[in-house]
Amino acid sequence: MEPQKTWVKNMETKKQIRIRQKQERESLTCKQAQKLSEEICQKISRQTIFLQAETLCFYYPLGKEVNLLPLAQKALDAGKKAAFPRVEGKNMEFYEIASLEDFQEGSFHVMEPVGGKLLAGQNALVFVPGLGFDAKGNRIGYGGGYYDRYLARHPQYMKIGTAYAIQLVKELETEVHDISMDGIATEEGFLWMA
């Protein structure tokens, strides 16, 4: 009788992917991260979705995350509404800001808006950070589920993942609660989901 074979799943766990992707991003120098972030901001600023959006949801970069603050300033200068997230317990909400000076350190050492008007009931373009994205728009974040829970409550929002090209992976395993992106912006351009 032939011995029974045990098939091993040939896919990394989310924890392993997070570690690898974080190391990959952290391998960039500060100068490289700044240059790539500038290129991503330029590419987004020329997109129709940015030009036509009235309300944009940004994030305050942590470490070497893609820095969209110059784009947020451009949105404010153009009279658009710019909002940033603030963690409240197990949830996250976006608050409109009037200036990029209106921040203080909040949960997880991330800068969060001070005061501001709660963003509610309107269409918005949401820029979503992540450790990795795949060609189907699947995202792997830091494991807290804040963006997934927020976006599940606002399915009408347009979701654009922002990442360096080195953060794109072939395939990510997804779970029922994971929310996929409508598009991904990198320094190489836009990848739109079908």
For each residue, the residues with C-beta under 8 A, 3 or more apart:
1:
2:
3:
4:
5:
6:
7:
8:
9:
10:
11: 171 173
12: 16 17 20
13: 16 17
14: 17 18 140 143 173
15: 18 19 143
16: 12 13 19 20
17: 12 13 14 20 21 131 132 140 169 172
18: 14 15 21 22 131 140 142 143
19: 15 16 22 23
20: 12 16 17 23 24
21: 17 18 24 25 131 132 140 167 169
22: 18 19 25 26 131
23: 19 20 26 27
24: 20 21 27 166 167
25: 21 22 28 63 64 65 131 164 166 167
26: 22 23 63 64
27: 23 24
28: 25 32 33 36 64 164 166
29: 32 33
30: 33 34 64
31: 34 35
32: 28 29 35 36
33: 28 29 30 36 37 64 66 67 164
34: 30 31 37 38 67
35: 31 32 38 39
36: 28 32 33 39 40 66 164 187
37: 33 34 40 41 61 66 67 68
38: 34 35 41 42 70
39: 35 36 42 43 187
40: 36 37 43 44 66 68 162 164 185 186 187
41: 37 38 44 45 67 68 70 71 74
42: 38 39 45 46
43: 39 40 46 47 185 187 189 190
44: 40 41 47 50 68 71 127 160 162 185
45: 41 42 50 51 71 74
46: 42 43 50 51
47: 43 44 50 51 185 190
48: 51 52
49: 52 53 125 158 160 183
50: 44 45 46 47 53 56 71 75 125
51: 45 46 47 48
52: 48 49
53: 49 50 56 80 124 125 158
54: 80 81 122 123
55: 80 81 83 119 122 123 124 125
56: 50 53 72 75 80 81 82 83 124 125 126 127
57: 83 84 85 94 119 124 125 126 127 157
58: 68 69 71 72 75 82 83 84 127
59: 65 68 84 85 110 127 128 129
60: 69 84 103 110 111 112
61: 37 64 65 66 67 68 69 129
62: 65 108 109 110
63: 25 26
64: 25 26 28 30 33 61
65: 25 59 61 62 129
66: 33 36 37 40 61 129 162 163 164
67: 33 34 37 41 61 70
68: 37 40 41 44 58 59 61 71 72 127 162
69: 58 60 61 72 73 100
70: 38 41 67 73 74
71: 41 44 45 50 58 68 74 75
72: 56 58 68 69 75 76 82 84 100
73: 69 70 76 77 100
74: 41 45 70 71 77 78
75: 50 56 58 71 72 78 80 81 82
76: 72 73 79 80 82 97 98 99 100
77: 73 74
78: 74 75
79: 76
80: 53 54 55 56 75 76
81: 54 55 56 75 96 119
82: 56 58 72 75 76 96 97
83: 55 56 57 58 94 95 96 97 113 116 119 124
84: 57 58 59 60 72 94 95 97 103 112 113 116
85: 57 59 92 93 94 95 112 146 150
86: 92 93 94 95 106 112 113
87: 91 92 106 107 108 110 112 146
88: 91 92 93
89:
90: 149
91: 87 88 146 149 150
92: 85 86 87 88 146 147 149 150
93: 85 86 88 118 119 150
94: 57 83 84 85 86 118 119 124 126 150
95: 83 84 85 86 113 115 116 117 118 119
96: 81 82 83 113 116 117 118 119
97: 76 82 83 84 100 102 103 113 116
98: 76 102 116
99: 76 102
100: 69 72 73 76 97 103
101:
102: 97 98 99 113 114 115 116
103: 60 84 97 100 111 112 113 114
104: 111 112 114
105: 109 110 111 112
106: 86 87 110 111 112
107: 87 110 112
108: 62 87 144
109: 62 105
110: 59 60 62 87 105 106 107
111: 60 103 104 105 106
112: 60 84 85 86 87 103 104 105 106 107
113: 83 84 86 95 96 97 102 103 116
114: 102 103 104
115: 95 102
116: 83 84 95 96 97 98 102 113
117: 95 96
118: 93 94 95 96
119: 55 57 81 83 93 94 95 96 122 124
120:
121:
122: 54 55 119
123: 54 55 156 157 158
124: 53 55 56 57 83 94 119 154 157 158
125: 49 50 53 55 56 57 157 158 160
126: 56 57 94 151 154 157 158 159 160
127: 44 56 57 58 59 68 160 162 185
128: 59 139 147 151 159 160 161 162 181
129: 59 61 65 66 141 161 162 163
130: 133 139 140 141 161 162 163 167
131: 17 18 21 22 25 140 141 142 167
132: 17 21 139 140 163 167 168 169 172
133: 130 137 138 139 140 161 163 167 168 169 172 181 184
134: 137 138 168 169 170 171 172
135: 168 170 171 191
136: 171 180 193
137: 133 134 161 180 181 182 183 184 193
138: 133 134 171 172 174 178 180 181
139: 128 130 132 133 147 161 172 178 179 180 181
140: 14 17 18 21 130 131 132 133 172
141: 129 130 131 144 145 146 147 148
142: 18 131
143: 14 15 18
144: 108 141
145: 141 148 149 177
146: 85 87 91 92 141 149 150
147: 92 128 139 141 150 151 179
148: 141 145 151 152 177 178 179
149: 90 91 92 145 146 152 153 177
150: 85 91 92 93 94 146 147 153 154
151: 126 128 147 148 154 155 157 159 179
152: 148 149 155 177 179
153: 149 150
154: 124 126 150 151 157
155: 151 152
156: 123
157: 57 123 124 125 126 151 154
158: 49 53 123 124 125 126 182 183
159: 126 128 151 179 180 181 182 183
160: 44 49 125 126 127 128 181 182 183 184 185
161: 128 129 130 133 137 139 181 183 184 185
162: 40 44 66 68 127 128 129 130 184 185 186
163: 66 129 130 132 133 167 168 184 185 186
164: 25 28 33 36 40 66 167 186 187
165: 168 186 187 188
166: 24 25 28
167: 21 24 25 130 131 132 133 163 164 186
168: 132 133 134 135 163 165 184 186 191
169: 17 21 132 133 134 172
170: 134 135
171: 11 134 135 136 138
172: 17 132 133 134 138 139 140 169
173: 11 14
174: 138 178 180
175: 178
176:
177: 145 148 149 152
178: 138 139 148 174 175
179: 139 147 148 151 152 159
180: 136 137 138 139 159 174 193
181: 128 133 137 138 139 159 160 161 184 193
182: 137 158 159 160 192 193
183: 49 137 158 159 160 161 190 191 192 193
184: 133 137 160 161 162 163 168 181 190 191
185: 40 43 44 47 127 160 161 162 163 189 190
186: 40 162 163 164 165 167 168 189 191
187: 36 39 40 43 164 165
188: 165
189: 43 185 186
190: 43 47 183 184 185
191: 135 168 183 184 186
192: 182 183
193: 136 137 180 181 182 183
194:
